[in-house]
Amino acid sequence: MKHPRLFGTIVMLMAFTAGLRAQHINDSNTPLHLMKPDYKLEYGVPTVMNVEQTIKRVLNYITEETPAVLIDSKTGREVRQKKDINEDTQLKQGGFRLTSYEWGVTYSGVLAAYEATGDKSYKDYVDSRMRLLAEAAPAFKALYQKGKKIDGNMRRVVDPHALDDAGAVCASMIKARVSENALPLDGVIGNYIDYIMNKEYRLADGTFARLRPHKNTVWLDDMFMGIPAIAYMGKYTGEQRYFDEAAKQVLQFADRMFVPEKKLFRHGWVEDMNPHPAFHWGRANGWAILTMCEVLDVLPADHPRRTDIMNLLRAHVSGLAALQHHDGFWHQLLDRPETYLETSATAIYTYCFAHAINKGWIDAKAYGPVVLQGWHAIDSAVNERGQVENVCVGTGMGFEAGFYAYRPVHVMAAHGYGPVIWAGAEMIHLLKRQHPKLNDSAVMFYDEEVPTDKPIFNYDGSIRF
């Protein structure tokens, strides 16, 4: 042995370690309740800085993937002058489409992030893309009216064919226009709202509907694809008819699609189907609760249907909260825990719960911890590039569980990006306005700031420790 002293030291350390392992741990000699749980994801109260870093990473990624540029499709050269727009002109392709409903959600989320952070890069992202679409629209519309084939993404702007083409982008543009008078969005907004109010297919009672997969099918998705734009048009114009139409649509959707015993919405309702199957798809329930939040944000306090919508929101919150997975996510089919954990629905719920808390619509003590768990789940799904993982791709309608359970997930599914940024923006407000704290290892929300990290075993409305 070349190093007897070292060998002896190692033997002694091994003996000491073995002694520790042999030590009998019991309730008398060890505070077992202070043992650290083996959480799979983060647990506790995140910092504002953490949230800001995560959503900024997402913004940087989508900025790269959504160039605000027109090009000539034959030469690849940039088209800088609107007078030069012709049949060969198109929006430069990136990973995502600037005029899709998913990007309408993203614009709303990014606008919310600007409000929450004051970081001008969020505002610049929205302004540059909306300005491009609005300023290019007249030239594309002129070509289209002459029977010319135009870029499909711009066709959605000048001639919407479905609520998917119109509603989410329209709502985001109204928000942008209200906050920035210089944006030339009035013409585009008017075209979108004309389609939604006057051209979209409806049932006999006026409820938005589709002719697929069956005649007179109501899609839960269409709550969000149509109703928030109408409600925001009420704020934009001050006209009561828009508020009335938005409230009517919410409650007529709920009459057909809300399942009271589960406090969840079904994804689809077909007029001549009996019974009506109830598949509680995660993201569609997200569109429903997000719609209610959007409508309640602008619906006048004295509107006669406001209380009905508020009660519906609270019931839905209760049903959703009960089904959150212990790692913070929600399942693809909400009431089927064997289905996978999905990010876009989780992000929408996290935003809506946080927003409802911040607005005073629901109780922070009851639902605040749900929000923090949701955020940790979202944070874990954003990779280093700023991509959002575990997002279900676009999904039609099915009437058996397998259809939903086996839908693919992909980082290029656009549905996750807006909700993640939107959730982060509302988390920043929540962390600044509310008072979450780890107390005896559990997340609690208090009515005032807690100036200690010691366990609080007596709380009578005042902080005592």
URTA-V546619 format. One record per run of one state. SS is the DSSP state (a for helix, b for strand, c for the rest). FROM is the first residue (numbers start at 1). TO is the last residue. If there is no record, write none. Layout:
ss = {SS | SS}
from = {FROM | FROM}
to = {TO | TO}
//
This chain:
ss = {c | a | c | a | c | a | c | b | c | b | c | a | c | b | c | a | c | a | c | a | c | a | c | a | c | b | c | b | c | b | c | b | c | a | c | a | b | c | b | c | b | c | b | a | c | a | c | b | c | b | c | b | a | c | a | b | c | b | c | b | c | a | c | b | c | a | c | b | c | b | c | b | c | b | c}
from = {1 | 4 | 23 | 32 | 35 | 48 | 66 | 70 | 73 | 78 | 79 | 82 | 85 | 89 | 92 | 101 | 118 | 120 | 146 | 152 | 159 | 163 | 180 | 186 | 199 | 202 | 203 | 208 | 209 | 210 | 211 | 217 | 220 | 221 | 238 | 240 | 258 | 260 | 264 | 266 | 268 | 271 | 281 | 282 | 299 | 306 | 322 | 330 | 332 | 333 | 334 | 341 | 343 | 360 | 364 | 382 | 383 | 388 | 389 | 392 | 393 | 401 | 406 | 409 | 410 | 415 | 434 | 435 | 440 | 442 | 447 | 459 | 460 | 463 | 464}
to = {3 | 22 | 31 | 34 | 47 | 65 | 69 | 72 | 77 | 78 | 81 | 84 | 88 | 91 | 100 | 117 | 119 | 145 | 151 | 158 | 162 | 179 | 185 | 198 | 201 | 202 | 207 | 208 | 209 | 210 | 216 | 219 | 220 | 237 | 239 | 257 | 259 | 263 | 265 | 267 | 270 | 280 | 281 | 298 | 305 | 321 | 329 | 331 | 332 | 333 | 340 | 342 | 359 | 363 | 381 | 382 | 387 | 388 | 391 | 392 | 400 | 405 | 408 | 409 | 414 | 433 | 434 | 439 | 441 | 446 | 458 | 459 | 462 | 463 | 465}
//
